[in-house]
Amino acid sequence: MFCRTAACRAAPGTGTPASRIATPPVRALIRPNPAQSPRRLRLHKTTRCSSSSSSSSSSAEPSRTRPPYRSQHRLLENEDEIPEAAAAAAAAPRLLCERKPPDGGRPITVTWTSDIVRIAQDGLGGRRTASLNPAALRDSCACGACRDASSGQKTFASVEIPPDIGFSHVRAAEDGLAVSFANDIERFARQAGGRHETTVPWASIEAALQRRGTHDAAALSRRKRSVLARTGVRYWDRQTLAKHVRKIDYAEFMKPESPSFWNVVVDILRLGIVYLRNVPRDERSVVRIATRIANIRETLYGRTFDVRAKPDAENVAYTSGHLGLHQDLCYLSPPPMVQILHCMDNSCSGGESLFSDGERAGRLLWPFVRTSSRLAPLAEHRVPYQYDKRGYLYHADRSVVDRDADGAFAGVYWSPPFQGRYEDASVDLERWLAPARVFEALINHPDAVHSYKMEPGECVLFDNLRTMHGRNAFDADAGGARWLRGAYIAAEDFLSRAAYIPAGQAELYRGPEAWTPEKAQKELSEGDWHRDVVERVRRIDPSVEG
């Protein structure tokens, strides 16, 4: 890609890049701390001094010695003191200082010229960088002039953006970067008195640093982390869940603007499971519960489904036998996030519902998956999941421990009843089996499993991408019956709703600090289960350190 900055174009009448003749200032803005006044910003201005030899003649051979830098910075009392942008800069500025974001993330540095905004973040995996161009930021503007207040739709077409649009002013604000444009769309420039401003949220900047392509799964993962930062996550075993799981009244849940409704949404995110009680015993109740939250994710089983024993069952769940811990529909891409099961009847012997925090097990193993060749197959080996019956064929290959595009922990997949055949007969399964047994032992440990026999009028909602579920066998022949009505909600639909949890209610159970994956990993490494995990891992890799 060719650089279009003024610094890289030839200077008039010379044929020499302007960057070889002179270098104008570069401004660096450091992300502010919202706890401080947003009007006290640090502006770092870096200026390159040209030597006399390099400036005496445009045709002279430029010096191969890097010219010295003269740097200066001051604390501005008012962001309006920041002058308008000069000509574009060519050289990358030196990093003078960093400010750590209040959410506990790694420091972010922002620099800009008239043609580009560059952002950088130093982390454990090295430096991440991203570039934001003026046309894209202008097209994404969500101000009152660019988006209709009623419909939320754009009031301009992308093709209206001038081809030579640039940045005239960039400042750091509490909620993001405030950007003004040079050569803006004319009618907007007139309306705003020549100072139309776009705010780029900090969350968008952080997402740009994390992005590697535009994969939908990665985008959903970022959205989920953004919501979890507000609600927090409590990983649980049997005793922990017994203290925190809630049963919320159905009537309160259904009321408009009810705190009980948002408590259900928060608990699905925070714990991965919540119950409703006093649900009317009719077949439409599961639809009312699901659509109260978001649209229903229809699958090959229909818009809703019934879980009860029947002959010639198309799914092992529709039998009376024991059903081991698993996730539903791993052969779909992606599987649904939220599963809803409304108990209509559970009068037979047995049939207790079983739940285990699969993501907790995955995170407990994650440090060893990253460092041990014996545990690595949990993330490297792809398990085939398949449904091929009754005119439907679905297939997806998934690792037990899923990683995102940057190699970070992204979730878990475990569904033994629905595994398919390996298409490659030469696949090495032995390396995977040993660590897979460790994962299986963790989720099925008696102290990890929450067992509960649901009663008619109760409904459970759980995160199918985190919480494994199963069922004890039941005896339908001895009298009684077991009947659950079910429905699914897709991740994108649920998260779009969760993004609007009222301020304060999302953070109520989280504590003062935002949740981060790093914080969660640290808490698990200091928890009661860590020693047990280390012992299990050492049985297959004695070199592992605790």
ZIMONOR-V267954 format. One record per backbone hydrogen bond with DSSP energy under -1.0 kcal/mol. NH is the residue of the N-H (numbers start at 0). CO is the residue of the C=O. E is the energy in kcal/mol with one decimal. If there is no record, write none. Layout:
nh-><NH	NH>
co-><CO	CO>
e-><E	E>
This chain:
nh-><10	13	14	17	18	19	20	21	25	26	27	28	30	35	39	43	44	45	46	48	54	55	69	71	75	80	81	84	103	108	109	110	111	112	116	117	118	119	120	122	125	127	129	131	136	137	138	139	140	146	147	151	154	159	160	164	165	166	167	168	170	172	176	177	178	179	181	188	189	190	191	192	193	194	197	199	201	204	205	206	207	208	209	210	218	219	220	221	222	223	224	225	226	227	228	229	230	231	233	237	240	241	244	247	249	252	253	257	261	262	263	264	265	266	267	268	269	270	271	273	274	275	276	278	281	284	287	288	289	290	291	292	293	296	298	301	304	306	309	317	318	322	325	331	336	337	338	339	340	341	342	343	344	346	347	350	352	353	354	355	357	357	360	361	362	363	364	365	367	368	369	371	375	377	378	379	380	382	384	385	386	388	391	393	395	397	400	401	403	406	409	412	417	418	419	426	428	432	433	435	436	437	438	439	440	441	442	443	447	449	451	456	457	458	459	460	461	462	463	465	466	467	468	469	470	471	473	474	478	482	483	484	485	486	488	493	494	495	496	497	498	499	500	505	510	514	519	520	521	522	523	524	526	532	533	534	535	536	537	539	540	543>
co-><15	10	10	8	6	16	17	17	45	111	43	109	107	32	36	27	71	25	69	67	50	51	46	44	40	77	78	167	100	119	28	117	26	115	131	110	129	108	127	125	122	120	118	116	132	133	134	135	137	142	152	147	145	156	157	161	181	113	179	179	177	175	199	170	197	168	165	184	185	186	187	189	188	191	178	176	174	200	201	202	203	204	205	206	214	215	216	217	218	219	220	221	222	223	224	226	226	227	269	446	236	237	240	274	276	248	249	254	257	258	259	260	261	262	263	264	265	266	266	460	245	458	247	456	279	281	283	284	285	286	287	289	289	487	301	298	485	483	317	314	315	470	468	328	488	488	461	486	459	484	457	482	482	480	480	472	451	469	449	467	355	465	356	357	358	359	360	361	364	364	365	367	371	374	375	375	376	397	395	417	393	391	388	386	384	382	377	410	407	403	401	399	414	415	383	423	426	428	429	431	432	433	434	435	436	437	438	439	444	354	352	342	454	275	340	273	338	271	336	462	462	355	325	353	322	351	319	348	475	344	306	341	304	339	337	489	490	491	492	493	494	496	497	501	506	228	515	516	517	518	519	520	523	528	529	530	531	532	533	536	536	540>
e-><-3.0	-2.1	-1.2	-2.5	-2.4	-2.0	-1.8	-2.2	-1.4	-1.1	-2.1	-3.3	-1.1	-2.5	-1.7	-1.9	-1.4	-1.8	-1.5	-1.6	-1.2	-1.1	-2.1	-1.5	-1.5	-2.1	-1.6	-2.6	-1.5	-2.5	-2.0	-3.0	-1.8	-2.6	-2.4	-3.2	-2.6	-2.2	-2.2	-1.9	-1.7	-3.0	-2.0	-3.1	-2.0	-2.6	-2.3	-1.3	-1.2	-1.7	-3.0	-2.2	-1.9	-2.0	-1.7	-1.5	-2.4	-3.0	-2.1	-1.3	-2.3	-2.8	-2.4	-2.9	-3.6	-3.0	-2.2	-2.1	-2.2	-1.8	-2.1	-1.4	-3.7	-1.0	-3.2	-3.2	-1.1	-1.7	-2.6	-2.1	-2.0	-1.6	-1.5	-1.5	-2.0	-2.5	-2.2	-2.2	-2.2	-2.6	-2.3	-2.1	-1.8	-2.8	-1.8	-1.3	-1.9	-2.9	-2.7	-2.6	-2.5	-1.8	-3.1	-2.8	-2.3	-2.3	-2.0	-1.4	-1.3	-2.0	-1.6	-1.7	-2.9	-2.3	-1.9	-1.5	-3.4	-2.3	-1.8	-1.9	-2.5	-3.1	-1.9	-3.0	-1.9	-1.6	-2.2	-2.5	-2.2	-2.7	-1.1	-1.3	-2.5	-2.6	-1.7	-2.2	-2.0	-3.3	-2.0	-2.1	-1.1	-2.9	-1.7	-1.8	-1.2	-2.2	-2.5	-2.6	-2.4	-3.3	-2.9	-2.7	-1.8	-1.7	-1.0	-1.5	-2.6	-2.1	-2.1	-2.0	-1.4	-1.3	-1.4	-2.2	-2.7	-2.3	-1.6	-1.2	-1.0	-2.1	-2.0	-2.7	-1.7	-2.0	-2.2	-1.6	-2.4	-3.4	-2.8	-1.9	-2.2	-1.3	-2.0	-2.7	-2.2	-2.5	-2.6	-2.8	-2.3	-2.0	-3.1	-2.0	-1.8	-1.5	-2.8	-1.5	-1.1	-2.0	-1.0	-2.2	-2.1	-1.2	-2.1	-2.6	-2.2	-1.7	-2.0	-1.7	-2.7	-3.1	-2.6	-2.1	-2.0	-2.3	-2.4	-2.8	-2.1	-1.9	-3.9	-1.6	-3.3	-2.5	-2.5	-2.1	-2.7	-2.4	-2.3	-2.1	-1.1	-3.2	-1.9	-2.9	-3.4	-1.6	-2.1	-2.4	-3.0	-1.3	-1.2	-2.5	-1.6	-1.8	-1.7	-1.6	-1.1	-1.5	-2.2	-2.5	-2.1	-2.3	-2.1	-2.0	-1.2	-2.2	-2.5	-2.1	-2.0	-2.6	-2.4	-1.4	-1.8	-1.9>
